[in-house]
Amino acid sequence: MNDSDREQDLRGRVRAFCAEHDPAATPRPAFLSARFDAGLAAVHYPVGHGGLGLPRSLQPAADEEFARAGAPKLDERRNVIGLGMAAPTIIAFGNGEQKDRWLKPLWLADEIWCQLFSEPGAGSDLAALATRAVKADGDGGEGDGDEWVVNGQKVWTSIAHQARWGLLLARTDPDVPKHAGLSYFVIDMHQPGVEVRPLRQLTGEAEFNEVFFTDARVPDANRLGPVGEGWKVANATLMNERVSIGNSRSVAREESMIGLAASAWRQQPERRTHELHQRLLALWAEAEVARLAGERLRQQLAAGEPGPEGSAAKLTFARLNQEISGWEVEFGGPDGLSYDDWTMRRSGSSDYARGPGYRYLRSKGNSIEGGTSEILRNIIAERVLRLPQEPRTDTTVPWKDLPR
Ligand SMILES: Cc1cc2nc3c(=O)[nH]c(=O)nc-3n(C[C@H](O)[C@H](O)[C@H](O)COP(=O)(O)OP(=O)(O)OC[C@H]3O[C@@H](n4cnc5c(N)ncnc54)[C@H](O)[C@@H]3O)c2cc1C
């Protein structure tokens, strides 16, 4: 079948599904559950696990048909880490049982996911992390041999307070160089050995947390990828994270932050100055180029998994968000400096629609989360432009001998 036939076939399937499950008469959870079972959750998910194994580029055709039929939408913001990072990692590295267990509740946002990577001593240098996972040692107790015991601390863990599952990168072998001694697990956040404490951020709320593990348990069956190959699995998560932060979906012109700035400009002529006009025009053009470049990236992604190119999209996203929200604050004059609410809240996601003050403060984190802008520039330099690598002296020494 060629692309156009496949698209027509897909559109036909969605229409037939909506005819069988009338969106107006079917309760939302039942509709979405049936949609997953029919392989229409996301077209690139595997057959039997919510998808049809088709290229991602066909998803907009399915979305269009669902929208035309008035089908309920998935609230993607409720489970950003689950959808943007956990799902692609499970699809790439999970076995059949793992896909069966996790993908459907993840897609329906019945189970929320968080990412347990960063530590107080390992952020940019993630491979240096120290949280240990040790195989239970066979003293005859329950779960011996097929369980790992986890001790350590993670930090900046977004939505850990809502999460049922965590993507955990842990050290399983301290005697080999840092990248080689890591393994990747899915850990149950609802167990006694996991303590989640809020970290209040610049916006007043606490989207993220510290997470402490004290003899927490994770079954070996929850390991993604082989023991010692956690770095490879983590890279898949990180590449998807960058695409998901910078480029999660197609956006229309002026649908992102630049649209809010442009609409403020249109609505408040009394605040206009020549200088602000020039800057807005330049930002508008850059935002449009970034949007179109993102579209191209998504088309490339349709052919495979994200590579280092996603880093450029994330880098641009962070810079533009900070510059546009800075422009908005300036354009607002004295009102631009006001802030709506410093109440400490345990938010589950960022709400950029809240106002210019919130956008200005929250976007400061954009150049840190998902890899700092400096690190992304290194990745672009080394892996996209193939420039000489930064000197690294710690990649051949056993992790336990590294100075910390
Ligand atoms: C809003 C937000 C949400 C987050 N959510 C999560 C989450 O859910 N899960 C999670 O695991 N983590 C999360 N993080 C953590 C984030 O991934 C880290 O903060 C980030 O990777 C940087 O690590 P660090 O804070 O330890 O800074 P460091 O690595 O200590 O870096 C400090 C500074 O040094 C610079 N630097 C470091 N190394 C180099 C180098 N080689 N070359 C040039 N400059 C360098 C950095 O760019 C940075 O400016 C979140 C962070 C934020 C802000």
Ligand as a Chemical Component Dictionary entry (heavy atoms), coordinates in Angstrom:
data_LIG
# 
_chem_comp.id                   LIG 
_chem_comp.type                 NON-POLYMER 
_chem_comp.pdbx_formal_charge   0 
_chem_comp.three_letter_code    LIG 
# 
loop_
_chem_comp_atom.comp_id 
_chem_comp_atom.atom_id 
_chem_comp_atom.alt_atom_id 
_chem_comp_atom.type_symbol 
_chem_comp_atom.charge 
_chem_comp_atom.model_Cartn_x 
_chem_comp_atom.model_Cartn_y 
_chem_comp_atom.model_Cartn_z 
_chem_comp_atom.pdbx_ordinal 
LIG C1  C1  C 0 11.230 22.863 35.565 1  
LIG C2  C2  C 0 12.180 21.692 35.662 2  
LIG C3  C3  C 0 11.672 20.399 35.628 3  
LIG C4  C4  C 0 12.541 19.308 35.722 4  
LIG N1  N1  N 0 11.998 18.046 35.727 5  
LIG C5  C5  C 0 12.820 16.981 35.858 6  
LIG C6  C6  C 0 12.270 15.671 35.950 7  
LIG O1  O1  O 0 11.052 15.474 35.899 8  
LIG N2  N2  N 0 13.106 14.619 36.113 9  
LIG C7  C7  C 0 14.450 14.793 36.182 10 
LIG O2  O2  O 0 15.156 13.786 36.293 11 
LIG N3  N3  N 0 15.013 16.020 36.120 12 
LIG C8  C8  C 0 14.223 17.120 35.966 13 
LIG N4  N4  N 0 14.773 18.384 35.914 14 
LIG C9  C9  C 0 16.205 18.532 36.115 15 
LIG C10 C10 C 0 16.990 18.952 34.892 16 
LIG O3  O3  O 0 17.080 17.910 33.951 17 
LIG C11 C11 C 0 18.382 19.377 35.394 18 
LIG O4  O4  O 0 18.192 20.505 36.220 19 
LIG C12 C12 C 0 19.317 19.697 34.279 20 
LIG O5  O5  O 0 19.681 18.544 33.582 21 
LIG C13 C13 C 0 20.597 20.410 34.788 22 
LIG O6  O6  O 0 21.186 19.710 35.812 23 
LIG P1  P1  P 0 21.608 20.457 37.173 24 
LIG O7  O7  O 0 20.411 21.199 37.663 25 
LIG O8  O8  O 0 22.223 19.441 38.065 26 
LIG O9  O9  O 0 22.696 21.545 36.746 27 
LIG P2  P2  P 0 24.245 21.291 36.507 28 
LIG O10 O10 O 0 24.433 20.082 35.683 29 
LIG O11 O11 O 0 24.938 21.351 37.814 30 
LIG O12 O12 O 0 24.630 22.550 35.630 31 
LIG C14 C14 C 0 24.866 23.849 36.199 32 
LIG C15 C15 C 0 25.255 24.800 35.078 33 
LIG O13 O13 O 0 26.493 24.361 34.465 34 
LIG C16 C16 C 0 26.327 24.198 33.064 35 
LIG N5  N5  N 0 27.117 23.044 32.598 36 
LIG C17 C17 C 0 27.185 21.824 33.161 37 
LIG N6  N6  N 0 27.991 21.011 32.452 38 
LIG C18 C18 C 0 28.439 21.737 31.377 39 
LIG C19 C19 C 0 29.286 21.453 30.263 40 
LIG N7  N7  N 0 29.838 20.249 30.096 41 
LIG N8  N8  N 0 29.484 22.443 29.353 42 
LIG C20 C20 C 0 28.917 23.681 29.511 43 
LIG N9  N9  N 0 28.122 23.999 30.549 44 
LIG C21 C21 C 0 27.865 23.045 31.475 45 
LIG C22 C22 C 0 24.846 23.934 32.876 46 
LIG O14 O14 O 0 24.417 24.268 31.570 47 
LIG C23 C23 C 0 24.225 24.821 33.946 48 
LIG O15 O15 O 0 24.122 26.153 33.460 49 
LIG C24 C24 C 0 13.931 19.506 35.832 50 
LIG C25 C25 C 0 14.441 20.814 35.852 51 
LIG C26 C26 C 0 13.583 21.904 35.775 52 
LIG C27 C27 C 0 14.158 23.291 35.795 53 
# 
loop_
_chem_comp_bond.comp_id 
_chem_comp_bond.atom_id_1 
_chem_comp_bond.atom_id_2 
_chem_comp_bond.value_order 
_chem_comp_bond.pdbx_ordinal 
LIG C1  C2  SING 1  
LIG C2  C3  SING 2  
LIG C2  C26 DOUB 3  
LIG C3  C4  DOUB 4  
LIG C4  N1  SING 5  
LIG C4  C24 SING 6  
LIG N1  C5  DOUB 7  
LIG C5  C6  SING 8  
LIG C5  C8  SING 9  
LIG C6  O1  DOUB 10 
LIG C6  N2  SING 11 
LIG N2  C7  SING 12 
LIG C7  O2  DOUB 13 
LIG C7  N3  SING 14 
LIG N3  C8  DOUB 15 
LIG C8  N4  SING 16 
LIG N4  C9  SING 17 
LIG N4  C24 SING 18 
LIG C9  C10 SING 19 
LIG C10 O3  SING 20 
LIG C10 C11 SING 21 
LIG C11 O4  SING 22 
LIG C11 C12 SING 23 
LIG C12 O5  SING 24 
LIG C12 C13 SING 25 
LIG C13 O6  SING 26 
LIG O6  P1  SING 27 
LIG P1  O7  DOUB 28 
LIG P1  O8  SING 29 
LIG P1  O9  SING 30 
LIG O9  P2  SING 31 
LIG P2  O10 DOUB 32 
LIG P2  O11 SING 33 
LIG P2  O12 SING 34 
LIG O12 C14 SING 35 
LIG C14 C15 SING 36 
LIG C15 O13 SING 37 
LIG C15 C23 SING 38 
LIG O13 C16 SING 39 
LIG C16 N5  SING 40 
LIG C16 C22 SING 41 
LIG N5  C17 SING 42 
LIG N5  C21 SING 43 
LIG C17 N6  DOUB 44 
LIG N6  C18 SING 45 
LIG C18 C19 SING 46 
LIG C18 C21 DOUB 47 
LIG C19 N7  SING 48 
LIG C19 N8  DOUB 49 
LIG N8  C20 SING 50 
LIG C20 N9  DOUB 51 
LIG N9  C21 SING 52 
LIG C22 O14 SING 53 
LIG C22 C23 SING 54 
LIG C23 O15 SING 55 
LIG C24 C25 DOUB 56 
LIG C25 C26 SING 57 
LIG C26 C27 SING 58 
# 
